Amino acid sequence: MTPTPGWVVSPATAIQLIQQGATLLDARSAELQADGILKGSIPVNWTEFTQPEAANSGKLLADDALLTEKLQGIGVFRERPVVVAADPLQGWGEDGWIVWMLRSLGHPQAVMVDGGYPALVKEGVLTTTRQSADEPQRGDFVVQRTDRWNIDRDTLRASLGSDRVAILDSREAQEYEGATPYGEARGGHIPGAVHLYYKELMDAAGSLLPPAAIHARLQKAGISPEAEIIAYCTAGVRAAWVTVVLTHLGRQAKSYSGSILEWAAGDPQRFPLQP
C-alpha cells in the first residue's frame, strides 16, 4: 500500500487510500451522521475514547488495553492507513482529534481529509444510512503511546513564560476573553496565550488555507517560526485539529488535551487565567 503523505490528504488521495483498503472513519456528530454516512465508513464519536469525569473529558482514557479493544473494534489495523473525515464548517475538528489520538497512540498512518465529508461527497464518494453501515472487520492495532504531540497540565504550567514556547488558544474570541459557554469552572485564557480561532486556518468551503497563508497567520498572531506551539481549547478537540494541521506543515506542535476544562478546575493560584 502507498505510504500516506503527511497528516492531511486531499480528497483524491483519500479516495485512492480507501480504494487500496484503508479504514475510513466518519467522525462527525451523531446529528450529522443521521443524514447519511460515507459508504464503507465506520461512524465514530471522539467521546468514546475519553475520560468520563467532566474536568478530564478532553483527556484520553488511561487504560491502554481498553483503548486497544475499542480501536480494534472499529477496524483499526497496524499496517493499514486510517482516513478520517468530519465536517469542517459544521463540526469542531473531530477528524483532527481522531487523527491526533491515533498518532499519539502509535498509529503512523492516520490522516485527515482536507475539506472533510463534503469534499469527499463532491468528489463522488457515495453515501448510505448509518443503519445500513457494515460491521467493521476487527483490527489488530495495539496501542503504543507517545507524548510527542501531547502535553499535560503540569508540564504546560512549567513552560509558562518560556520564549521557546507559544501557547495558542484556538477557541472563539469570546471564550478567550472570559465567556464560559461549555460549563468551564472559570473563564479567561492561560497566561501569555495568543488567540487564533482554528477556523481562521480554513477557507469558506472548509478546506485548509495554503501553507504560506497559515504560516502568515501564525506570524501575525505573534508566533515565531522557531517556537514550539502548544494548542488548547475547551476539551482538546479544536486544539488537536490545530496540532494535526501544524504538524502536517512541519511545525513543532502539541495539544494540551485537558484544555480549559481541566485547567480551570485546578487551584486558581497554581493554574491562573487571564481575562
C-alpha positions as CSV (number, residue, x, y, z in Angstrom):
1,M,0.0,0.0,0.0
2,T,1.2,3.5,-0.8
3,P,2.7,5.3,2.2
4,T,0.5,8.1,3.5
5,P,1.8,11.6,2.7
6,G,1.7,13.6,5.9
7,W,-1.2,14.1,8.3
8,V,-3.6,15.8,5.9
9,V,-4.6,14.4,2.5
10,S,-6.6,15.7,-0.5
11,P,-9.9,14.2,-1.2
12,A,-8.4,12.5,-4.3
13,T,-5.6,10.9,-2.3
14,A,-8.1,9.9,0.4
15,I,-10.2,8.1,-2.2
16,Q,-7.1,6.3,-3.5
17,L,-6.2,5.2,0.0
18,I,-9.8,4.0,0.6
19,Q,-9.8,2.0,-2.7
20,Q,-6.5,0.4,-1.5
21,G,-8.1,-0.8,1.7
22,A,-7.7,2.0,4.2
23,T,-10.1,2.1,7.1
24,L,-12.5,5.0,6.7
25,L,-13.9,6.7,9.8
26,D,-16.7,9.2,9.9
27,A,-16.0,11.4,12.9
28,R,-19.0,13.8,12.6
29,S,-21.6,14.2,15.3
30,A,-24.5,11.8,15.5
31,E,-26.8,14.6,14.4
32,L,-24.9,15.0,11.1
33,Q,-24.4,11.2,10.7
34,A,-28.2,10.8,10.9
35,D,-28.5,12.4,7.4
36,G,-26.1,9.8,5.9
37,I,-22.6,8.5,6.2
38,L,-19.9,7.7,3.6
39,K,-20.4,4.3,2.1
40,G,-18.0,1.9,3.7
41,S,-17.2,4.2,6.6
42,I,-17.4,3.4,10.3
43,P,-19.1,6.1,12.4
44,V,-17.2,7.1,15.5
45,N,-17.6,9.6,18.3
46,W,-14.5,11.1,19.9
47,T,-16.0,10.9,23.4
48,E,-15.9,7.1,23.2
49,F,-12.1,7.4,23.8
50,T,-12.1,10.0,26.6
51,Q,-12.4,10.0,30.4
52,P,-15.9,10.4,31.9
53,E,-15.1,13.0,34.6
54,A,-16.2,16.5,33.5
55,A,-12.8,18.1,34.2
56,N,-11.0,15.3,32.3
57,S,-13.4,14.9,29.4
58,G,-10.8,16.0,26.9
59,K,-8.2,13.5,28.0
60,L,-7.7,10.1,26.6
61,L,-8.7,7.0,28.5
62,A,-5.8,5.9,30.8
63,D,-6.3,2.2,30.1
64,D,-4.2,1.2,27.0
65,A,-5.9,-2.3,26.9
66,L,-9.3,-0.6,26.8
67,L,-8.2,1.8,24.0
68,T,-6.7,-1.1,22.1
69,E,-10.0,-3.0,22.4
70,K,-12.0,0.0,21.2
71,L,-9.7,0.8,18.3
72,Q,-9.6,-2.8,17.1
73,G,-13.4,-2.8,17.3
74,I,-13.7,0.0,14.8
75,G,-11.4,-1.7,12.3
76,V,-8.0,-0.1,13.0
77,F,-5.1,-2.2,11.7
78,R,-1.4,-1.8,12.3
79,E,-0.5,-1.8,8.7
80,R,-3.5,0.0,7.1
81,P,-3.9,3.7,6.8
82,V,-6.8,5.2,8.6
83,V,-8.7,8.0,6.7
84,V,-10.8,10.3,8.9
85,A,-13.5,12.7,7.7
86,A,-15.7,15.2,9.5
87,D,-17.5,18.4,8.6
88,P,-15.1,21.4,8.8
89,L,-17.8,24.0,8.8
90,Q,-20.5,22.3,10.9
91,G,-18.2,20.5,13.3
92,W,-15.5,21.1,15.9
93,G,-12.5,19.5,14.3
94,E,-13.4,16.0,15.4
95,D,-11.5,14.5,12.4
96,G,-8.3,16.2,13.7
97,W,-8.9,14.9,17.2
98,I,-9.3,11.3,16.0
99,V,-6.1,11.6,13.9
100,W,-4.2,13.2,16.8
101,M,-5.4,10.4,19.1
102,L,-4.3,7.6,16.7
103,R,-0.9,9.2,16.1
104,S,-0.5,9.7,19.9
105,L,-1.3,6.1,20.4
106,G,1.3,4.9,17.9
107,H,-0.5,4.7,14.6
108,P,1.8,6.1,11.9
109,Q,-0.7,6.3,9.0
110,A,-3.7,8.2,10.3
111,V,-4.7,11.1,8.1
112,M,-7.4,13.8,8.0
113,V,-9.2,14.6,4.7
114,D,-8.8,18.3,3.7
115,G,-12.4,19.6,3.3
116,G,-13.8,16.5,5.1
117,Y,-17.0,14.8,4.4
118,P,-18.4,17.4,2.0
119,A,-15.3,17.3,-0.1
120,L,-15.5,13.5,-0.5
121,V,-19.1,13.7,-1.4
122,K,-18.3,16.3,-4.0
123,E,-15.6,14.0,-5.4
124,G,-18.3,11.3,-5.9
125,V,-18.0,9.1,-2.8
126,L,-21.4,7.5,-2.3
127,T,-23.3,7.8,0.9
128,T,-25.6,5.4,2.8
129,T,-27.6,5.4,6.0
130,R,-26.0,4.8,9.3
131,Q,-28.3,1.9,9.9
132,S,-27.0,0.3,6.7
133,A,-23.4,0.6,7.7
134,D,-21.4,-2.7,7.6
135,E,-20.0,-4.2,10.7
136,P,-16.3,-3.3,10.7
137,Q,-13.7,-6.1,10.3
138,R,-11.9,-6.4,13.6
139,G,-8.5,-4.7,13.5
140,D,-5.2,-5.8,15.1
141,F,-3.7,-2.4,16.2
142,V,-2.2,-2.3,19.6
143,V,-1.7,1.0,21.5
144,Q,1.9,2.2,22.0
145,R,1.7,5.7,23.4
146,T,3.9,8.6,22.6
147,D,3.8,12.0,24.2
148,R,5.3,13.7,21.2
149,W,2.1,15.6,20.3
150,N,0.6,15.9,23.7
151,I,1.4,17.9,26.9
152,D,0.0,17.6,30.4
153,R,-1.1,20.4,32.7
154,D,1.9,20.5,34.9
155,T,4.4,20.5,32.0
156,L,2.5,23.3,30.4
157,R,2.4,25.2,33.7
158,A,6.2,24.8,33.9
159,S,6.6,26.2,30.4
160,L,4.7,29.5,31.1
161,G,6.9,32.4,30.2
162,S,9.3,30.5,28.1
163,D,10.4,32.3,24.9
164,R,10.7,29.0,23.2
165,V,7.0,28.1,23.6
166,A,4.0,29.7,22.1
167,I,0.7,28.9,23.7
168,L,-2.2,29.1,21.2
169,D,-5.8,29.5,22.3
170,S,-7.9,28.1,19.4
171,R,-11.3,29.0,20.8
172,E,-13.6,31.8,19.7
173,A,-12.7,35.3,20.8
174,Q,-15.5,35.4,23.4
175,E,-14.1,32.3,25.1
176,Y,-10.6,33.8,25.1
177,E,-11.9,36.9,26.7
178,G,-13.7,35.1,29.5
179,A,-17.0,33.6,28.3
180,T,-17.8,30.1,29.7
181,P,-20.4,28.6,27.3
182,Y,-19.4,25.0,28.0
183,G,-19.5,24.7,31.8
184,E,-16.0,25.7,32.5
185,A,-15.3,26.3,36.2
186,R,-13.6,29.7,35.4
187,G,-13.3,31.9,32.4
188,G,-10.4,33.5,30.6
189,H,-7.2,32.3,28.9
190,I,-4.0,30.7,30.0
191,P,-1.4,33.4,30.8
192,G,0.6,34.5,27.8
193,A,-1.6,32.6,25.3
194,V,-2.2,34.2,21.9
195,H,-5.6,33.9,20.2
196,L,-6.1,32.3,16.8
197,Y,-9.5,30.8,16.2
198,Y,-9.0,27.4,14.5
199,K,-11.4,28.2,11.7
200,E,-9.2,31.1,10.6
201,L,-7.0,28.4,9.1
202,M,-9.8,27.4,6.6
203,D,-11.4,28.9,3.6
204,A,-15.1,29.5,3.1
205,A,-15.6,25.9,1.9
206,G,-13.8,24.3,4.9
207,S,-10.6,23.5,3.1
208,L,-7.2,24.5,4.6
209,L,-5.7,27.8,3.5
210,P,-2.4,27.5,1.5
211,P,0.6,26.7,3.8
212,A,2.0,30.2,3.3
213,A,-1.2,31.8,4.4
214,I,-1.3,29.6,7.5
215,H,2.3,30.4,8.4
216,A,1.5,34.1,7.9
217,R,-1.5,33.9,10.3
218,L,0.7,32.3,12.9
219,Q,3.3,35.1,12.4
220,K,0.6,37.8,12.7
221,A,-0.6,36.2,16.0
222,G,2.9,36.6,17.3
223,I,4.1,33.0,16.9
224,S,7.7,32.8,15.6
225,P,8.6,30.1,13.1
226,E,11.0,28.5,15.7
227,A,8.6,28.3,18.6
228,E,7.1,25.1,19.9
229,I,3.3,25.6,19.6
230,I,1.0,24.3,22.4
231,A,-2.6,24.5,21.4
232,Y,-5.6,24.3,23.7
233,C,-9.3,24.9,23.6
234,T,-12.2,23.7,25.8
235,A,-11.9,19.9,25.8
236,G,-9.0,19.5,23.3
237,V,-10.9,18.9,20.1
238,R,-10.1,22.1,18.3
239,A,-6.6,22.0,19.8
240,A,-6.0,18.6,18.4
241,W,-7.2,19.7,14.9
242,V,-4.7,22.6,15.0
243,T,-1.9,20.3,16.2
244,V,-2.6,18.0,13.2
245,V,-2.6,20.8,10.7
246,L,0.6,22.4,12.1
247,T,2.4,19.1,12.4
248,H,1.5,18.4,8.8
249,L,3.0,21.7,7.8
250,G,6.3,20.9,9.6
251,R,5.7,23.0,12.7
252,Q,6.6,21.7,16.2
253,A,3.1,21.4,17.8
254,K,1.4,19.7,20.8
255,S,-2.1,19.6,22.1
256,Y,-3.0,20.3,25.7
257,S,-5.8,17.7,25.7
258,G,-7.1,18.6,29.1
259,S,-7.5,22.2,27.9
260,I,-9.6,24.7,29.8
261,L,-11.9,22.2,31.4
262,E,-9.0,20.7,33.3
263,W,-7.0,23.9,33.8
264,A,-10.0,25.9,35.1
265,A,-10.9,23.1,37.6
266,G,-7.5,23.4,39.2
267,D,-6.3,25.7,42.0
268,P,-6.6,29.3,40.7
269,Q,-3.2,30.2,42.4
270,R,-1.4,27.4,40.5
271,F,-3.4,27.5,37.3
272,P,-4.4,31.1,36.8
273,L,-6.5,32.5,34.0
274,Q,-6.3,35.9,32.4
275,P,-9.5,37.8,31.4
